Every structure is written in C-alpha cells, then in structure tokens.
Amino acid sequence: MTPTEPAPLTGASAPCWVHLVTRELAAAQRFYGAVLGWTFRRGAMGEDFVMARSDGVPVAGIGAVASDFHVAVAWTPYFSVRNADVASDRIRERSGTVAVGPLALGQGRAVLAADRDGASFGVWEWTGRAATLAPTGNRAHAWLRLRTRDAFEAAIFYGEVLDWESGGCEVSYVKEEVLVRCDGRPLARISSGAVEAAPDPMVRPHWQVQFPVEDVTATVREAERHGGRLLERRAVPYGTEATLSDPDGGHFTVTDVRSPVGSDED
C-alpha cells in the first residue's frame, strides 16, 4: 500500500469498527444488502446483532438495540483502546459524556460516549482474540470525518482520550482540517464548521461514516428505490460524495473518492 491509501480499521488508538444502531434489524439488512451489496451473519452478541460482510470480509456491525438502550438510530465509529475504564474516565475528565458502558459484548468491552460538543462515538477494548479487519485489495471499507465546531480543540480531546501519541497516530493540519494518520496512513479528518445548537443532525457536531462505492449515482438511486433519502450531494476534490438516510433515519455517506486525502495533501 502507498502512504495515501486509507489504513484498515484496526490497531491501538485507531478506528476499529463502525456500527449501526437501528430499530428494525431485518429491514436494515434488506436496505444495506441492496444498496451496498453486503451479506450478513449472526455474531456472538445475540440474535439482535449481525455482522455485515463485503466479499466475505467483516465491514460493519448492525444491532437492533435503539429502543432497549434509548439511543438514536445512527452510524457510530468505535476506536480501539487498551482499557475501557481508563478511556471512560478520560472522557468524563474532559467534559465528555459516557452514555453506556463499559459493557461486556462478545470478545470485548464497549463504551458509547459523546465528546464535549455532542458528537457520538464509541471505544472498544478487546478482551479476546482481535479480529483482523484488513481491506479488500487497496480499499478500506470505511473512513471517518468529524464535523465539529473547532477542529483543533476536538483533536486535543480525542488525542488525549484515545492516547493517539502512544498508539502510533499523528495529527497534522491540512487545508484548514486536522488529518489523523496511523503508521503514516490517513484514518480520519476533523473539520470545523458544525453548529452546536443546530437542530439538523447534519449540522450538529457528528462523526460522518463514509463508505467507498464505485458509482455514487447508482448507489443513490438504489437507496431511494429501497426507501432511503438523499440528504446532500456534493463535489469534492477527486470525486463525489452523497449523504443518505436509510429508512430508519440512520445517516451515512457514500463516496467514489479512493482515499480520504489527495496526492497533493500527503
């Protein structure tokens, strides 16, 4: 892999997983199976959870627990940590919120939290054998962008909570954004501009989960055919992005951009 290619969602302090909390598990499987071509397999966390696969490789989790835990339908990134209790303490110490956990799930312990500006995220401590979530070919299955009020302040918060420095992750500033790299490869962007009190979840601080696709137009069309909605479509350097809502209200982004950074940014 070249340095401009996105890293796999794995590794200490790095994003390790993306998870959809929904109300209707069967409906979510039908939608994402049709739109993104995923197949599904029951995991070790019970009948309300499935693992989504692309070409047989795990790419995401889906759980029908929105009603049980009184949380919003949403896609959430999880970051690997060495100790979920320590991470929870760091979140609270820095004016973030721990909503759920640490909770034992399968081969790990999970925490659902929000940063001090209200963007939801999770942390995951492996307690069993760590899965290898390598990308297929030269493509990662997802990458992340945090849209928040102050990218610099957010980078400090996440860097301290997740201990990015000791985890081999570096933070740099590229074209008025913060770029997080792990072992030299880009993992996430942090962008300023979201408004804290805005009612629109696309404007409030939030983590945007982006799935690479071959054809954005065809993906949008398929999503709309299966009950989804197009929320925003925009041209970006090197390609196109479209933010969609699934039938249950979960927001996600599809993009034909091959990497979260361009060759002139690396």
N, C-alpha and C positions, 0 to 999 in steps of 0.2 A: 504494500500500500504506500502511496505517496503521502507526504505530510498534509496535503489539502483534503484528503478523504476523511469523512467522519469516523470517529472511533466507535467500536462496538459499545453497546450499553452495558458495560460491565467494569469492574475494578473498584478498588477502595476510593471513597470520596466522589466517585463519578456517578452519573445517572446510570442506574442498573436495570430499570424496568419502567414501563408505562402501564397504567391500569385504568380501566373504565369502571366507574360505579354507576349502575343503572337500576331500573326498577323491573324490567322485563328481560330476563336472560335469553329466552328463546327468540324474542323479537330482535334483540341486539345481534345475535348470531346470524339471523337471516339478513339483516341490513349489512353488516360488515363483511359477511361472506360474499354477498353480491357486489358490494362497492369496492372492496379491497382484495377480494379473492382469497380470503382467509378460510382455513378449516379450523375445527375446534376439537379439543379433547378435555375430558374431565381431569382436573388436577387432584392434588392430595388434600385440598382445603374444603372438601364437601361438595354437595350437589348444587350449591348456589354459585360455584366458581367454575370457569373454564379457562383453558389456555388457548390463545389464538396462535395459529401457525401459518407461516408462509413458506411454501416449498418444503414443508416438514420441519422448519426451524421455528422455535418459540419466538414470538414477536411482541406479545402483549397479554395481559390478563383482563378478564371481564368478570365482575361479580355483581349479583343482584342483591345488594345489601343497602341500597339507598334508604329504604323505609326503615330497616332494622336499626341503622346507626344514625338516622336523622341527618344525613349529609346530602349535599346536592348531587344531581346527576352530572358527572364531569369526568374528563380525562385528567389524570394526575401523574406527574413523574415521581419516581422514587429514586432516592440517592443511597448508595451503599455506605454504611458506617460500620465501624468496628464494635460500637457499643450503643445500643438504642437508648439506654438510660442516660448516658452521658450526653448524647445528642439532644434528648428531650430537655435536660437541664440547661443546655446551651441555648436552646430555642427560647425558653422562658426567661433566662437571664438577659436576653437581648430583645425583650418585649414582643416576641412572637407568641403564638398560641398553640398548645398541644390539644387537639380535639379528641383523638382516640389513641390509646396505647401508652406504652408498648404492649402489643397484643401478640401472643404466640399464634402463628399461622404456618402450618406446614413445616418447612425446614428453616424457619426464621422468625423474627420478631419485627412487627411493623408499627410505625407511628404515622398517623395522619395529622398534619400540622398546617399552620399558616404563618407566613412571615409577618413582620410588623406593619406591612402595608396591606395585608389581607390576601395575598396570593397563596393558594393552597399547594402543598407539596407533601411528599412522604419520605420517610427514611426506613431503611431495611437493614437489619442485622442478620447475616447468615449464621444459622446455628447447625446446619447440616452440610451436605456436600453442595458446593456452589455450582450452579448451572453455568455453562459457557454459552453466552448469547452472542456468538460470532455472526457477523453479517454474511449474507449470501453474496458471493463474488466480491465486488468492490463497493457494495452499497450497504449503508446502515439501514436498519428498519425504521428508525425514527430519530429525529433530533429535536432540540428544545430551544425555545426563545421565551425569555421572561420579559413581559411588557410591564413596566413599573414606573413610579414617579421619578426615582433617582437611581440611575444605573450604578453609580459609584457607591452609594450607601448600600444598595442591595448586594453588590459584590462583596462588601465588607461583611455583611450579615451572613451570607451563605459561606463565604470563605472561613469564617470563624466557627460556624455551626458544624460544617462538614469537614473542617480541618483540611482544606484543599492543599495547603502547602506541603504537609507531610504525606499526602496522598498522591503526590506527583503531578498535581494540577497547577497550572499557571494562569494568571489573569493578565490580559493586555487590553489596550484601548485601540479600537479600530473604527475609524469613521464615526465617532461620537457614540459608539457602543462598546460594551465590555464583552470580550471574547474569552471564554473559558476553554483551555486546552488541557488534555491529559496525555502525557507521554508524547507531546508535540502535535497531537491531533485535536481538531475542534470538537467540542462536546455541546456547547450551548452558547447562546448570545443573551445579553441583558441589554434592553433598550429602554431609554427614558421616554416619558410622554403620557403614560396612563394616568387617569384622574382618579384619585382615591375614592371620592364620594359618588362617582357617576353610576347610575342605575344599570347601564348596559354592561353585561359581563365581558364584552369585547373591549370595553374601555377601562373598566376597573383593572387594577394590577392582577395579572394572571400568567400562569405558565401555558404557553402555546405548544401543543404536541403536533409536530409536523411529520407526515408520512410521505416519503418519496413515491411517486407514481410515474408511469410512462407518459400518460396523456391526461392532463388536468381537465380538459373539456369533456372527454369521455367519462371521467370519474364523476364530475359534477352531474352530468346527465344521468348516470346510473344512480347516483344518490337521490336525485329528485324523483326518479321512477319508483324508488322504494321508500318514499315518504320523508326523505331528508329535505333540507332547505339550504340554498346558497345564501350566505350572510355577507360575504365580501370576496371580491376577486381583484387581484392587483398584479401589475407587472413589477418584478423585482430584478435586480441585476442577475443576468444569466438565465432568466426563466420567468415562470408564473406561479403564483400561489392562489389558492382558493380556500376560504374558511367556510366550513359547512356545519350544520346542525343535524344530528341524527334524529329520528322520530321521537326520541325520549328527551331531547333537549341537550345532549352532550355535544360540545363544540370540539372540532378538530380541524386541522389544516392539511391539505394535500399540496404537493409541490413537484414540479418536474426539474427543479434545481438539483444537481448531482452532489453538491456539497454545501454546508452552511457557510462557507467562505469562498470567495473567488480567488483566482490565482494572483490577482494584484493585491490581495489582503494578507497573504500568508508570508 
